[in-house]
Amino acid sequence: MKLDLKIFTKLIILLLLGVTSSNIQAARLKDLADVEGVRGNQLLGYGVVVGLEGTGDKRGASFTPQSMANFLERLGIRVDPEKLTLSNIAAVMVTAELPAFARPGSKIDVTLSSIGDAKTLQGGVLLMTPLKGADGNVYAVAQGPLSLGGFIVASGGDTAQKNHANVARIPQGGNVERAIPFDLFSSGQVRIVLREPDFVTVTRVQSAINSFFGMEKARALDGASVIVPLDAAIAKAPVHLLARLEQLEVQPDIPARIVVNERTGTVIIGENVRVSTIGLAHGNLNITIRSETQVSQPNPLAQGDTAVVENTDINVSEDGGLLRVVQQGVSLGEVVKGLNSLGATPRDLIAIFQAMKEAGALQAELVVM
């Protein structure tokens, strides 16, 4: 039997829709939550950049020559910091993040920020800088040539600049020297923490985990965390368990929220936004200013000079806003369609949403950035 191509295509589309419709809006657990204890740690250090082409710290940064004098003294060279007038060095703060499970020998990226009056860090090299954690211990050492991703050039009173020239990076410029002591499974349980706390979502996470085990094993503690105990069988391969739990599909409960940015006119409306029955009217005040340059000529027998005059017309008009009725319980698409029918711009939408919120008709959280 020969199958028609159009019928075959429709069947494929229906099959795909049937497969995806049940999982629509669902997300992997690893995209919604983190495992407690699996996080990075911030590192901080003070370093000196050398090799600058006269663009380093000047005499206003007294700590820079003192730092270089201390560095040279550790190499067996003693100099007076007051006599150092170097302009090719700059003091910087070095920051980095030590990833979870980083081990000695791993490489991490470091960021350098000038703390003196250097013009640019272009072409510099960072000297060996220890990076410490919040406990004061050294966890990494950074060193290497800088990468700015920009430049600054000045000549003859003219300056050309691209990006920020006083912040640089050293990709893979830090060597991990010490691992942070932490045993993820020492407590005999694993705590999964939602990035956006929500009681509905956390109960769905609990149900998904219990369905995976086929028994009531997971327990929600609050609106953000779920506890999964590790029994003797699971404790043999806890990493494999977490890898499988991260792939579980969970449908998050998204709150009704409208986010507006008054500076850029951006409006983001959540799917669950609803409004009560209200009357809505909106009018715009338009001001038009038109300026024309005209030449004024005197009469043939009149004594006068030709002059250039400026002719300015100012028109003020207000667009009439009809009173529209918005029914209770309308969806996001209906709200947008109704506001578009009023000819509302993004900035008009911001004013309308704020007024609806004040009237108590907007069943959503209004976030103004």
PyMOL commands that set and color helices and strands:
alter all, ss='L'
color gray80, all
select helices_A, chain A and resi 5-21+29-31+63-74+81-83+199-213+234-236+238-245+332-341+346-358
alter helices_A, ss='H'
color red, helices_A
select strands_A, chain A and resi 27-28+33-35+41-50+89-98+107-114+125-132+138-145+151-155+158-162+167-176+189-194+219-220+225-229+249-250+257-261+266-269+274-275+278-280+285-296+307-318+324-326+362-363+365-368
alter strands_A, ss='S'
color yellow, strands_A
deselect
rebuild
show_as cartoon
